[in-house]
Amino acid sequence: MMHLNETPNQMNHFQVDPKVYHSFPGMRLAIAVTEGLDNRTAQVPVSELWQQTWQNVTQLGVDDARVHPYVKAWRENFAALGVSMKRFPTSIEAMLRRALKGGEAFSINPLVDFYNALSLQYVCPAGAFDLGVLEKPLVLRLTTGEDRFTALNSSESIAVPEGEIAYTSGTDILTRHFMWRQSQLALVTPDSTRIFMVSEIPGLAGEPVAEAMRESMVVGLRDLFGLECQSFLMTNDQPSIRWN
């Protein structure tokens, strides 16, 4: 069993701008932070979980991802912000749409497959960042005119318009439009060992779903990866967290 170690220079802080909660009333963030991940060794139980969850989407009772209540709630929130869900669909909408088409589940690496399985299981966005490559703490906030984004498989950054909601580290944008597309920076790879995992739970889903997601992160990291973690359930009453 791997344990979290406290080190003086650790990126151990996450903060949410209150304006984000204002745009997404009742939203909760389920979070798990861990280190010591072996993301190179194939994990058969993770693969089985991912494949089974992918197949189980037929039991959700929807043929169109857009009509699922949780997906619909995100669409309404973003529409109020003037963000086109046709151009910038949330990660869960895009993945659910793909799963509903059938076929085999795609695989990226064990940790990504794990959080994708949880995302489909609860129909809530989920993702993770590699803390080991970040030089400044994580912040979920509105973008400014000084922020830059590096797309996947790109070595050049681009300017990001002011006013987008994004996970950030300093002036580096880690996600565009909150949960649409992830940056090359802090992407979880086979070399990643220190992880910040997060799932955004819409207000409509409520605390029970958020708590179930948090618990599933904890249990999955322990049982599937042999990892201890620190977990949190953030609301608008808790704008920041720290971990050891």
N, C-alpha and C positions, 0 to 999 in steps of 0.2 A: 504494500500500500504506500503510494507516494504522498508526501506531506508538503503543505505550503510552508515556505521559509520566508522569514521576514528579512529583507535586505534594505539598506538605507536608500538606495537609488531606484528602487522599484517603482514602476508606474502604477501606483495603487490608489488612484482617485478617479471617480467618474462623477460628472455634474450634468444636470439637465436645466436648460434655460426655462423659466416658468412660462414663457411665451409658447413653448412647444405644447405644454399641457393645455393651454388656453385653446389651441387649435384642435386638440384631440381630447375633448372632455371625457373624464373617467378612465383614460388610458392607464394601464399598469405595465411596468417593465419587469419581467422575470429574468434574473441574472445569475450566472454562475461563473466563478473565477477559479482557475486551477493552473497547476504547473506540473511538469514531469510527464507530459503527454508523449507517448510513442505513437506517432501518426504515420509511421512507415509500415509497420507490420499489419498485414491484412487481418481484420477481425470478422470471423465468420458470423458470430451472433449479431454484429452490427449490420452486416450485409443482409442477413435474414430478416431483421427488423425492418430495414429500409424496403426490401422487396415486398414484404407483407403489407406494410403501410401503404405503399404505392398501389397495390391491388385493392386495398380496402376502400379506396375513394368512391368506388361504385356504391358503397353503403351509405353515403352522405345524403342521397336522395335528390341530388341536383345533376342536371346535364350541362349546365352553363355555370362556370365559376363565378360569373358576375352576380348571380342571384343568391349565392350563399349569404346568409345574414351578416357574417363577419366581414366578408369581402365587400359586401354592399356598404357596410358602415365605413370602411376605409375610403371607398369611392366617394361617398358623400362628404366625408371630411376633406379630402383633397379637392373635390369640386368647389367647396367653399373657399379654398385657398387659390382657386384659379389654375390648378394643376390638372392637365389632361391625363386621364387614366388610359386613354387610347395610346398616347405616346409614352407615358411613364407609369405603367401598371405596377402595383406592389409586387414584391417577390412571391407572396403567397398566391396572388391571383394568377400570375404567370405559371407557377409550378402546378397549381391545381388544374388550370386549363390543360396543361401538358399531360398530366396524369389521367384526366378524364378522357383523353383521346385514346388511351390504352397503350399497349406496347410495353417494352421492357423499361424498368427504371434505370436512369443514368447513374453512374457512380463517379465520384470525384476523389475522395479519400475518406478514411474511416470517420474522422470527426465531422466533416461536412455531411457525409451520409447520415450520421447520427442526428445532427440538428435538422436536416431536411426531413427526416422521419418524424421528428417531434412537430415540425411545422405542419406537415400534412395531417398528422394525427389530431392536432388541436385546431387546425385551419387558422393558424396565426403565423405571422412572419417570424422567422428565427434566423440568426446568423451568428458570426463570431469574428473576433479580431485577434491577430497575433500580437500580444503585448510585447514580445521580445524585440520587435523592430521599431516600436514607437519611442520617440524622444520626448514627447510631452503628453500630459494626461488626456484622457478621453473626455470630450464634452459633446453633448447633444444640444445644438443651438441653431439659430438662423445664420446663414452665410453673410459675409461682408464682401466688399469689393476687393479684398486682399487675398481671398482664399483661392487655392489651386486644387485641381483634381487630375489624377493620373489614371486613365482607363486601363482595363485589363489588357495585358499583352502590349502595352505601350510604354515607352521610356520617356515620353514628353508629357508635361502637365499642361492643362488648359485653365483659363480663368473661369470661375463659376459666378453666375449672376447673383446679385445681392438678394437676400430674402428667402432662399431655399432652406428647408429644414434638413440638417445633415449631422451625422456623427463626424466629429473632427478630432484632430490632434494638432494643436497649434493652428497654423494656417493650411494644413493638409486636410482635404476633404476625403473622408473614408467611404461615404455613401452619397449618391445623388438622390435628391427628392426623398430623403429619409430612408426609404426601403425599396427603392427602385433598382439601383445598380451600385455595385461595390467597386472600390478602387483597387488598383494593383498593390497599393501600400497596405500592409497589415492583413493581406489575404492569408487565410489558413492554408498552409502547404504541408507536404510530408515532413518538412524540417521544423515545423512549429512545435513548441513545447509549452509555452505560457499562453493561456487562452482566456479571453473575455467573451463569454457566450451570452446572448441576449435575445429575448423574444418580446415583441410588442403585442400586448393584449388589448383589443378594443374595449371601450367602456361597456358596450353591449354585452360582452362575454362575462364581465363581472369578476369578482375576486375568486370564486371557486375555480374557474378555468385558469386564472393566473397562478393560483397556488398549485394546481395540478401540474401545470407546465414547469414551475420551479422545482417541484418535487421530482418530476420525471427527469429533469436535468441532473439533479443530485444523484438519484438512483442509477441512472444510465452511466454517468461518469464513473461511479463506484463499481457497478457490476460488469460493465462492458469494457472499461479501460483501466480499472484498478486505481482510480484517482480519488483523492479527497478534494473537496472544493469548499469554497465559501459562497453562499447563495443569498440573494436579496430579492425582495419584492418592493419595487419603488412605485410611489404614487406622487401626486402633486404636493403632498404634505412632506415629502422627503426629497429635496432637490439634489442631494449629493450623497455618495457613499464612499467609504474607504475600506480597504481590505489589507490583511497582513501579508 
